[in-house]
Amino acid sequence: MTLQPVIAIFASVGLTLMFFTNKYRILYRFKKPNFHSSAVNNMLSFILKIAIVNFAIGQLYFINFQAYSIQFNLITNWITLGLAVIFALFPFRIFKRFYKQNRVISMDYN
């Protein structure tokens, strides 16, 4: 006797149990997360912007200053570092006033 029919039965029973378990957890156990201030969002945005600069500095150091690179990579890495610094320091909120987004009434979460 082969194991193929038994494996199909176990898989279907396991997937059914997993479906009902996840459905129970979603309906009865999970709840709306606690409200946090915007300071968390601002700090994470700052960390992500600085991470881009750190990546560009690491790329510049490990590729170019380890004495096994060509001149084209050096120019490209300096441009990448410059763009990363501009992206991290320039307040892109200035462009928000030029972009108007139409709000849909049904998408209100209050």
WOSUL-V994215 format. One record per pair of residues at least 12 apart in sequence whose ideal C-beta (glycine too) atoms are under 10 Angstrom apart, sorted by sequence separation. I is the first residue (numbers start at 1). GAP is how many residues later the second one is. If there is no record, write none. Layout:
I|GAP + I|GAP
//
This chain:
64|12 + 65|12 + 60|13 + 63|13 + 64|13 + 59|14 + 60|14 + 63|14 + 64|14 + 62|15 + 60|16 + 61|16 + 59|17 + 60|17 + 59|18 + 60|18 + 58|19 + 57|20 + 60|20 + 56|21 + 59|21 + 60|21 + 56|22 + 59|22 + 56|23 + 57|23 + 56|24 + 57|24 + 55|25 + 56|25 + 59|25 + 55|26 + 56|26 + 53|27 + 56|27 + 57|27 + 52|28 + 53|28 + 56|28 + 57|28 + 52|29 + 55|29 + 56|29 + 53|30 + 54|30 + 52|31 + 53|31 + 56|31 + 52|32 + 53|32 + 56|32 + 51|33 + 52|33 + 53|33 + 50|34 + 53|34 + 54|34 + 49|35 + 52|35 + 53|35 + 49|36 + 52|36 + 53|36 + 51|37 + 49|38 + 50|38 + 49|39 + 48|40 + 49|40 + 49|41 + 46|42 + 49|43
//
